[in-house]
Amino acid sequence: TVFINLVPDHVIFHRMYPIAVDRTVVECDWLYTGDVVGSDRDVSRSVELFHRVNVQDFEACERTQPAMSSRAYRGGGVLVPAEHH
């Protein structure tokens, strides 16, 4: 599964690799525009916001993860094809 966050000066790729019904590995890559990379700009505020939002999401995922082994999920669960903000 891949999520892509598009922000004006960077893109974040989230890749999720389910390895068991109770485990998923999440990897994230941050890609900044050349003008950000070439400057002395402090990106810590965007990193802190990303972390704060994702901690909330991780907590929701951790509460949901145990149900992945239930009969209800065997058919694939619920797909949300797009999320709009």
Backbone as a chain_set.jsonl record, in Angstrom:
{"seq": "TVFINLVPDHVIFHRMYPIAVDRTVVECDWLYTGDVVGSDRDVSRSVELFHRVNVQDFEACERTQPAMSSRAYRGGGVLVPAEHH", "coords": {"N": [[0.844, -1.162, 0.0], [0.492, 2.223, -0.764], [0.785, 5.579, 0.191], [0.604, 8.918, -0.796], [1.658, 12.052, 0.049], [1.131, 15.279, -0.913], [2.682, 18.294, -0.73], [3.233, 21.847, -0.838], [6.102, 22.344, -1.015], [7.293, 19.875, -0.825], [7.164, 16.249, -1.127], [5.757, 13.382, 0.347], [6.304, 10.005, 0.539], [4.626, 7.223, 1.628], [5.049, 3.933, 2.436], [3.555, 0.843, 3.004], [4.061, -2.321, 4.327], [2.537, -5.194, 4.851], [3.377, -7.707, 7.089], [2.475, -9.692, 8.687], [-0.615, -10.764, 10.289], [-0.68, -9.175, 12.501], [1.285, -7.272, 12.209], [2.836, -4.588, 10.529], [5.105, -3.054, 8.397], [6.168, 0.242, 8.094], [7.394, 2.571, 5.853], [8.829, 5.708, 5.116], [9.543, 8.273, 2.796], [10.918, 11.446, 2.264], [10.747, 13.962, -0.059], [12.155, 16.826, -1.057], [11.834, 19.993, -2.75], [14.265, 21.354, -5.042], [15.037, 23.995, -4.361], [14.571, 24.096, -1.633], [16.267, 22.105, -0.657], [18.719, 23.173, -1.419], [18.985, 25.331, 0.259], [19.346, 26.924, 3.509], [17.146, 26.307, 4.919], [14.997, 25.61, 7.645], [13.444, 22.663, 8.24], [12.176, 21.56, 10.353], [9.689, 22.243, 11.523], [7.744, 21.314, 9.703], [8.345, 18.621, 9.802], [7.773, 18.075, 12.489], [4.989, 18.563, 12.551], [4.106, 16.581, 10.743], [4.893, 14.324, 12.214], [3.271, 14.59, 14.543], [0.626, 14.378, 13.501], [0.772, 11.822, 12.341], [1.287, 10.179, 14.563], [-1.205, 10.175, 15.778], [-2.632, 8.854, 13.741], [-1.264, 6.401, 13.744], [-2.001, 5.385, 16.231], [-4.739, 4.901, 15.801], [-4.532, 2.96, 13.797], [-3.207, 0.928, 15.201], [-5.219, 0.174, 16.982], [-7.008, -0.909, 15.211], [-5.645, -2.962, 13.907], [-5.663, -5.607, 15.268], [-8.134, -6.685, 14.443], [-7.718, -7.535, 11.887], [-7.378, -10.233, 11.626], [-9.885, -11.268, 11.782], [-13.017, -12.903, 10.78], [-14.585, -11.145, 9.333], [-12.807, -9.56, 7.922], [-11.617, -11.197, 6.066], [-12.515, -11.114, 3.43], [-11.281, -8.883, 2.45], [-11.805, -6.477, 3.661], [-12.607, -2.987, 4.014], [-12.441, -0.742, 1.395], [-11.194, 2.422, 0.793], [-11.235, 4.354, -1.83], [-10.325, 6.963, -2.318], [-9.199, 9.788, -0.507], [-10.243, 12.851, 0.589], [-9.3, 16.142, 1.518]], "CA": [[0.0, 0.0, 0.0], [1.263, 3.463, -0.86], [0.116, 6.87, 0.349], [1.447, 10.019, -1.245], [1.249, 13.362, 0.551], [1.662, 16.363, -1.733], [2.77, 19.556, -0.005], [3.82, 22.77, -1.821], [7.549, 22.279, -1.22], [7.819, 18.512, -0.732], [6.276, 15.098, -1.287], [6.095, 12.301, 1.276], [5.838, 8.684, 0.12], [4.464, 6.261, 2.721], [4.868, 2.568, 1.933], [3.198, -0.086, 4.067], [4.296, -3.714, 3.976], [2.009, -6.126, 5.851], [4.238, -8.882, 7.218], [1.672, -10.673, 9.428], [-1.901, -10.15, 10.629], [-0.509, -8.214, 13.585], [2.494, -6.471, 11.981], [3.005, -3.892, 9.258], [6.266, -2.177, 8.356], [5.871, 1.499, 7.413], [8.581, 3.325, 5.451], [8.487, 7.019, 4.556], [10.599, 9.059, 2.16], [10.594, 12.859, 2.074], [11.422, 14.517, -1.23], [12.0, 18.28, -1.066], [12.205, 20.668, -3.989], [15.666, 21.751, -5.08], [15.307, 25.251, -3.655], [14.602, 23.805, -0.193], [17.489, 21.332, -0.4], [19.875, 24.048, -1.601], [18.966, 26.457, 1.197], [19.546, 26.587, 4.926], [15.801, 26.327, 5.492], [14.721, 24.683, 8.742], [12.238, 21.888, 7.936], [11.748, 20.873, 11.576], [8.26, 22.457, 11.793], [6.946, 20.391, 8.888], [8.607, 17.279, 10.331], [7.04, 17.962, 13.752], [3.569, 18.44, 12.221], [3.963, 15.247, 10.171], [4.993, 13.359, 13.313], [2.099, 14.727, 15.416], [-0.537, 13.819, 12.801], [0.942, 10.388, 12.156], [1.139, 9.487, 15.846], [-2.647, 9.961, 15.921], [-3.007, 7.807, 12.788], [-0.694, 5.128, 14.188], [-2.831, 4.893, 17.333], [-5.956, 4.346, 15.194], [-4.146, 1.719, 13.11], [-2.909, -0.093, 16.205], [-6.493, -0.319, 17.511], [-7.678, -1.636, 14.133], [-4.824, -4.09, 13.459], [-6.073, -6.941, 15.74], [-9.304, -7.178, 13.705], [-7.299, -8.038, 10.575], [-7.475, -11.692, 11.609], [-11.283, -11.665, 11.966], [-13.742, -13.392, 9.598], [-15.11, -10.004, 8.575], [-11.768, -8.981, 7.071], [-11.097, -12.171, 5.092], [-12.858, -10.69, 2.071], [-10.495, -7.73, 2.065], [-12.106, -5.287, 4.443], [-13.255, -1.853, 3.359], [-11.508, 0.055, 0.603], [-11.514, 3.83, 0.559], [-10.421, 4.624, -3.014], [-9.715, 8.293, -2.285], [-9.468, 10.58, 0.687], [-10.16, 14.271, 0.244], [-9.202, 17.042, 2.676]], "C": [[0.894, 1.231, 0.0], [0.339, 4.651, -0.627], [1.096, 7.932, -0.1], [0.856, 11.319, -0.708], [1.928, 14.424, -0.305], [1.552, 17.671, -0.958], [3.469, 20.534, -0.951], [5.323, 22.621, -2.054], [8.144, 20.886, -1.048], [6.717, 17.476, -0.926], [6.728, 14.057, -0.275], [5.471, 11.017, 0.747], [5.798, 7.776, 1.343], [4.241, 4.897, 2.074], [4.607, 1.657, 3.12], [3.345, -1.512, 3.561], [3.717, -4.598, 5.075], [2.907, -7.361, 5.913], [3.572, -9.997, 8.009], [0.358, -9.989, 9.78], [-1.765, -9.105, 11.734], [0.711, -7.31, 13.412], [2.484, -5.866, 10.578], [4.227, -2.996, 9.381], [5.873, -0.939, 7.547], [7.193, 2.197, 7.118], [8.126, 4.63, 4.818], [9.731, 7.653, 3.947], [10.082, 10.473, 1.959], [11.414, 13.368, 0.895], [11.123, 16.015, -1.284], [12.411, 18.845, -2.415], [13.65, 21.137, -3.889], [15.966, 23.028, -4.325], [15.328, 25.054, -2.143], [15.898, 23.083, 0.154], [18.713, 22.235, -0.468], [19.947, 25.212, -0.632], [19.291, 25.972, 2.609], [18.212, 26.52, 5.655], [15.638, 25.242, 6.556], [13.401, 23.967, 8.453], [11.66, 21.222, 9.188], [10.268, 21.084, 11.883], [7.399, 21.511, 10.971], [7.147, 18.956, 9.357], [7.812, 17.065, 11.62], [5.545, 17.803, 13.497], [3.271, 17.051, 11.665], [3.962, 14.198, 11.286], [3.737, 13.391, 14.19], [0.86, 14.102, 14.777], [-0.412, 12.306, 12.687], [0.869, 9.604, 13.453], [-0.34, 9.206, 16.095], [-3.113, 8.842, 14.986], [-2.486, 6.444, 13.232], [-1.529, 4.535, 15.313], [-4.115, 4.272, 16.8], [-5.649, 3.022, 14.499], [-3.87, 0.596, 14.103], [-4.186, -0.66, 16.821], [-7.221, -1.181, 16.485], [-6.955, -2.937, 13.785], [-5.283, -5.448, 13.986], [-7.258, -7.525, 14.97], [-8.941, -7.737, 12.331], [-7.391, -9.558, 10.495], [-8.915, -12.175, 11.768], [-11.902, -12.176, 10.663], [-14.192, -12.24, 8.718], [-14.081, -9.437, 7.606], [-11.289, -9.928, 5.977], [-11.386, -11.788, 3.649], [-12.126, -9.44, 1.625], [-10.815, -6.455, 2.811], [-12.799, -4.219, 3.624], [-12.194, -1.036, 2.643], [-12.036, 1.474, 0.488], [-10.65, 4.254, -0.621], [-9.759, 5.995, -3.015], [-10.101, 8.985, -0.99], [-9.258, 12.036, 0.317], [-10.126, 15.099, 1.511], [-9.867, 18.347, 2.349]], "O": [[1.92, 1.272, 0.679], [-0.756, 4.716, -1.185], [2.29, 7.846, 0.19], [-0.3, 11.645, -0.977], [3.154, 14.46, -0.406], [0.459, 18.094, -0.581], [4.239, 20.09, -1.803], [5.777, 22.761, -3.19], [9.362, 20.722, -1.116], [5.525, 17.781, -0.895], [7.924, 13.867, -0.058], [4.261, 10.946, 0.532], [6.812, 7.581, 2.013], [3.338, 4.737, 1.253], [5.332, 1.686, 4.114], [2.823, -1.867, 2.504], [4.335, -4.745, 6.13], [3.165, -7.99, 4.886], [4.053, -11.131, 8.005], [0.217, -8.779, 9.597], [-2.635, -8.247, 11.888], [1.129, -6.65, 14.364], [2.173, -6.531, 9.59], [4.368, -2.262, 10.359], [5.318, -1.052, 6.454], [8.013, 2.393, 8.014], [7.148, 4.655, 4.07], [10.824, 7.578, 4.507], [8.943, 10.673, 1.535], [12.635, 13.216, 0.866], [9.987, 16.422, -1.526], [13.223, 18.259, -3.13], [14.19, 21.296, -2.794], [17.026, 23.15, -3.71], [16.035, 25.776, -1.441], [16.551, 23.411, 1.144], [19.64, 22.087, 0.328], [20.885, 26.007, -0.697], [19.482, 24.781, 2.856], [18.161, 26.661, 6.877], [16.086, 24.108, 6.383], [12.348, 24.606, 8.424], [10.746, 20.403, 9.084], [9.636, 20.193, 12.452], [6.425, 20.961, 11.484], [6.212, 18.157, 9.314], [7.239, 15.994, 11.823], [4.894, 16.993, 14.157], [2.297, 16.415, 12.067], [3.127, 13.294, 11.293], [3.198, 12.341, 14.54], [0.123, 13.373, 15.442], [-1.384, 11.585, 12.91], [0.425, 8.456, 13.442], [-0.695, 8.126, 16.568], [-3.897, 7.982, 15.387], [-3.189, 5.441, 13.109], [-1.747, 3.324, 15.355], [-4.543, 3.226, 17.289], [-6.424, 2.071, 14.602], [-4.254, -0.551, 13.875], [-4.237, -1.845, 17.15], [-7.97, -2.085, 16.855], [-7.6, -3.914, 13.406], [-5.297, -6.399, 13.204], [-7.371, -8.746, 14.857], [-9.783, -8.352, 11.678], [-7.474, -10.112, 9.398], [-9.145, -13.379, 11.879], [-11.382, -11.917, 9.578], [-14.182, -12.35, 7.492], [-14.452, -8.887, 6.569], [-10.614, -9.491, 5.045], [-10.603, -12.095, 2.749], [-12.341, -8.98, 0.503], [-10.148, -5.441, 2.606], [-13.496, -4.519, 2.654], [-11.168, -0.685, 3.226], [-13.193, 1.691, 0.126], [-9.455, 4.494, -0.449], [-8.722, 6.171, -3.655], [-11.193, 8.785, -0.457], [-8.209, 12.405, -0.21], [-10.835, 14.802, 2.472], [-9.9, 19.25, 3.185]]}, "num_chains": 1, "name": "protein.A"}
